[in-house]
Amino acid sequence: MGCAPSARETEPAWSGMDARDFDGPIPPPGELLGSVPLDEGLSVAGAGEAYRILYSTIDQHDRPAVSTAAVFTPKSPPPQGGWPVIAWAHGTVGLGDDCAPSTQSRSGRDGEYLSHWLDEGYAVVGTDYAGLGTPGLMSYLNSITTARGVVDSVAAAQHMDLDLSPKWAVVGQSQGGGAAVATARWATEFSRGTDLDFRGVVATGTPAGVETIVKQAGPDMAVPAELGPMVSVYTAYIVAALRDARPDLGLDQVLTQAGASAADEAETLCAAQLAGALSDITMPEFFTAPVVSIPGAAEAIDRFMGIPASGYDRPVFLGVGMQDRDVPPSLTLRFADELAANGQDVTLKVYPDADHSGTVLESIPDSTAFLARVLA
């Protein structure tokens, strides 16, 4: 799901590339449509050069779409064969265009994290996901759509005049942890026809199996004790995204007036703003009836945010902080067990004292060694 909300109150900096109303022709996915230097105030300490790119992908309606991304290169010279690439799948920032990470300065945590990988000699490509700063609504926690967006961002970066290796891995936190694992599941399929060489995934705070909680949503649900104060924000983003992706379900029929209003606000407000706006509504107060009382809703939710526990052709690293109150640790632990039972190559690292955000940096020693091995 998300990161602890950081204030994103500043006006977005588009770096001379405002694609909110893009209406040009869209080529097949993974093509580079434009590249500009990233506004200097939006780079990270470890970057040598920084860019903002526009590229083609496929959205939640299975239609051609565009997305933006930030691309950072190390300060060190590229090795023979080029810099290996790490794709960064970001956590919850919001659904509105102004929330796009490539238009805002990075949080201290994310700046440190991305700089670490740059210092290790990896180029970093961080997609905004389709709909954040581009037409349409970002499809929050939509496994297949966000996986496509990540893969296509890496493919597009290969068309830049940079010395990039085809070898790449994906890392992600929370919403991005789910996107990263989904990317790993479909990377080979979605990059077919390119020279990309996918090697593995690092995911922390991963909401695998969160659909099991969403399918319990209703006026009488018992909210899991593991969930903290951001649950209403996540609920609003999920409802808004699912309502957009599957209008045929008619989700509004099971929403209270307050729930429908919260989903409307979720379409534009960034996480910190939405947290303030929804401070007085609980998850059950979104609903007049169970979500699964809508015919086909359970299956639609599974297709929208489900992450398979088999079919991975590269190693998976999962980091879980046992003090996480945004994504229940039990979800990651159960997912790791399912992967292992299915014979998948999974490494699980547990951090007893780390919370949701803290797991990102605490996992660095373990994930650095993991990526050095898979990208060798």
Buried (B, 14 or more C-beta within 10 A) or exposed (E): BBBBBBEBEEEBBBBEBBBBEBEEEBEEBBBBBBBEEBBEEBBBEBBBBBBBBBBBBBBBBEEBBBBBBBBBBBEEEBEEEBBBBBBBBBBBBBBBBBBBBBBBBBBEBBBBBBBBBBBBBBBBBBBBBBBBBBBBBBBBBBBBBBBBBBBBBBBBBBBBEBBBBBBBBBBBBBBBBBBBBBBBBBBBEBBEEBEBBBBBBBBBBBBBBBBEBBBBBBBEBEBEEBBBEBBBBBBBBBBBBBBBBBEEBEBEEBBBEBBBBBBBBBBBBBBBBBBEBBEEBEBBBBBBBBBBEBEEBBEBBEBBBBBBBEEBEBBBBBBBBBEBBBBBBBBBBBBBEBBEEEEBBBBBBBBEEBBBBBBBBBBBEBBBEBBEEBBE
